[in-house]
Amino acid sequence: MNVKEAFISRRSVRRFLPDLVSKDKIKNVLECAAFAPSGHNIQPWHVYVVQGKKKEEITNSILASIKDGTAKNFKQEFDYYPTEWFEPFISRRRAVGFELYKLLNISRDDYEARDKQMQENFHFFGAPIGMFVTMDRRLATGTFMDVGMFIQSILVGARGEGLHSCGQVAFTKFHTLIADHLGFKENEMLVCGISIGYEDTKAPENDLRVEKLKCEDFTTFLS
C-alpha cells in the first residue's frame, strides 16, 4: 500500500473483528509515528496500549459509571466541540450522525438505541487493541497540534499494516477513571483513545462513507 492509498483508505471503523493483532504490527505503527513532527522536537506524547484483561477492566469501569449515574460527574479537561454549533460545521456533523443511524436502522427518537450505540465506544467497537494518548497538561495549547499530527500518524500507519482504526474523544470524559487503571503521572492528560484492529466488513456501520471536501474547496492558490 502506498502513502496515498493509506491516507484515502483511512476512516473511522466502528465494528472490528475479534482477530488478534500481533505486537510487531503495533510496534511498527508506533515506531513510524515516532517520526511525527513537534515544536522543537519536544515529542510531548505518551501511549498506553491495552488489550485483554486490562482493556476489559476499563470497559467495565466506564459502563458501571454510566449505569450508576456517576458518569455525570466526569468532565473533559479540554473543549473538543464548540458550545454552540454553526454552519457549515453543524451540517457536516449532522450528516455523519444521520447516515450512521440510518445504516444501523436506529430512528431519530430511539434514544435508548442511540445511547447503546454510543456506549460501543467504550467496548472499543470490538477491537482487540485499544490505545490511549496522553500529554503533559502543563504544556501550551500548541502542543495539541503536535499530538494531533502524532495521532494521525498512528491512524495512517495502521493502514500500512492492513489494520483499521477509530479515534475516540469519547474516552476523555473518563480520564480520571482511566488514569487510575493505567497509572498516569500527576500531570498526564488524556487527549484521545484509539481502537485498532481488523475491520468487520459485514457490519452495516462500516458501510458509512463520509463526504470529504475537494482540495479546491479549502485551498487558496496564490502566485
C-alpha positions, -999 to 999 in steps of 0.1 A, spaced: 0 0 0 15 34 -10 12 65 11 -18 80 -9 -37 47 -6 -31 47 32 -44 82 35 -75 79 15 -85 45 29 -82 57 65 -116 61 81 -133 56 114 -143 20 116 -170 13 142 -170 -25 142 -139 -47 144 -133 -84 142 -120 -101 174 -90 -114 155 -58 -108 174 -33 -82 162 4 -91 165 26 -69 188 50 -65 159 24 -47 138 16 -23 167 53 -17 173 57 -9 136 29 16 137 43 33 168 79 33 156 68 51 125 45 75 144 75 85 165 88 105 135 58 128 136 69 165 139 67 185 171 78 220 180 115 220 190 112 182 189 97 180 224 78 148 214 51 155 240 31 123 237 28 90 256 9 60 245 -7 32 266 -16 1 246 -42 -21 262 -57 -54 254 -72 -85 271 -79 -81 308 -67 -45 311 -89 -34 283 -119 -52 297 -114 -36 331 -115 -2 316 -146 -10 296 -164 -24 327 -155 6 348 -168 31 324 -200 12 318 -205 8 355 -202 46 360 -228 51 333 -252 26 349 -249 40 384 -250 76 373 -216 87 385 -205 93 349 -224 126 351 -197 138 375 -169 133 349 -159 162 326 -133 166 299 -102 186 307 -105 205 274 -132 216 250 -132 195 219 -165 207 204 -179 243 205 -206 252 229 -227 265 200 -226 250 166 -228 270 133 -226 264 96 -210 248 77 -198 226 106 -231 217 121 -244 203 87 -213 182 83 -217 168 118 -254 160 114 -248 143 80 -225 118 97 -249 111 125 -279 108 103 -262 84 79 -247 62 107 -281 58 124 -297 51 91 -273 23 84 -280 9 119 -318 13 114 -320 35 145 -347 61 144 -342 97 154 -363 94 186 -349 60 197 -327 74 224 -322 40 241 -307 26 209 -286 57 204 -272 55 239 -264 18 233 -246 27 201 -227 55 219 -216 30 245 -200 9 218 -171 34 220 -163 20 254 -163 -15 241 -136 -3 216 -161 -13 189 -150 -48 195 -113 -41 186 -87 -63 203 -63 -33 207 -70 0 225 -47 29 228 -47 60 250 -26 90 240 -16 115 267 4 147 271 16 168 299 -12 193 308 14 219 318 23 224 281 7 251 259 -22 249 236 0 245 206 10 211 219 -24 198 208 -12 204 172 19 182 178 -2 154 194 -27 156 166 0 150 140 12 121 161 -23 106 163 -28 110 125 5 92 120 -9 63 141 -41 61 121 -24 62 87 3 39 99 -23 14 109 -35 12 73 0 4 62 -2 -27 84 -35 -37 70 -54 -25 101 -82 0 106 -88 23 135 -111 48 151 -100 79 171 -123 84 201 -125 116 221 -154 99 239 -129 84 263 -115 117 275 -146 124 297 -135 94 318 -98 105 321 -97 102 359 -111 67 358 -87 56 331 -58 73 349 -64 50 379 -63 19 357 -32 30 338 -13 48 365 -9 82 348 17 105 362 5 136 381 3 160 351 -7 135 324 -38 144 305 -57 121 283 -61 135 248 -76 107 227 -85 70 227 -79 48 197 -94 14 187 -73 -7 163 -79 -40 147 -93 -56 115 -125 -42 100 -156 -63 102 -166 -58 66 -201 -73 72 -211 -48 98 -236 -22 84 -220 7 103 -188 2 84 -206 10 51 -205 46 63 -186 68 38 -184 105 47 -181 132 21 -147 149 20 -140 184 7 -121 186 -25 -87 204 -25 -102 234 -43 -128 238 -16 -103 246 12 -73 258 -6 -63 292 -20 -36 292 -46 -17 324 -50 11 334 -73 
